[in-house]
């Protein structure tokens, strides 16, 4: 029994506390994309007369996670994102916004996630896209959206 207590004590001394997890690029100031809530982002867009990029996602969506991991960490995407006010919301938690930005329409007959919707600063939709498999196609979509803004 004493031996078990001694081994347990030595093991806990060697293991030590778990270091805190590192913040993601989007959480660190000066790196990544700065994301706003819908209300805050739309207010900033109107005030600054800046176009908007809205990411409609869910926690269970594989391609939403790919966007975060692959696309939104790409330096070219990050640079272009500075030209937009970037808003992100969970479609499962913000059903009101999901109904507005991700419901069936003539131009979007089969909505799904991820949905990336681009708007003028006044809220007028100019372009929409989804996940196309990497950063380069997304950069092209962002350029189209900027040209339409």
Residue, then its C-alpha position, 0 to 999 in steps of 0.5 A: x500500500x505504501x508502495x502504491x502511494x509512493x508511485x502515485x505521488x511520483x507520477x503526479x509530480x512528473x506529469x504536472x498540470x496540463x498547459x492551457x490550450x493555445x488560442x486559434x488564429x481567429x482568437x489572437x489579435x493581429x492574426x486570422x480573421x476577426x469575426x463579429x456577431x451578426x448585430x455587432x458586425x452589421x452595425x460596423x458595416x453600416x458605420x464604415x460602409x464596408x461589405x459583409x461576409x457572413x459564414x452560416x455554419x453548424x457544429x456538426x458540419x464537416x465542411x464548416x470545420x474544413x473552412x475553419x481549418x483550411x480556408x480561413x487560415x490561408x494568408x490570402x483569405x485572411x488578407x481579403x477578409x480585411x476588406x469585409x466585416x466578417x460575421x459568423x453564426x451557428x445556424x442551429x442556434x440562430x434560426x432567425x438568421x438561418x431563415x433569413x440567409x439560408x432558406x430556399x430562394x430562387x437563387x438558392x433552391x437547396x440551402x445547406x451549410x456552410x453557406x457564405x453570404x456576401x452583402x453590401x453594407x446596407x444588407x443587400x445580398x451580392x453573392x453567395x457560395x459554399x465550400x468548394x474544396x480549398x482556399x484558392x476557389x474561396x479567394x476567387x469567390x471573395x474577389x467576385x463578391x468584392x467586385x459586386x459590393 
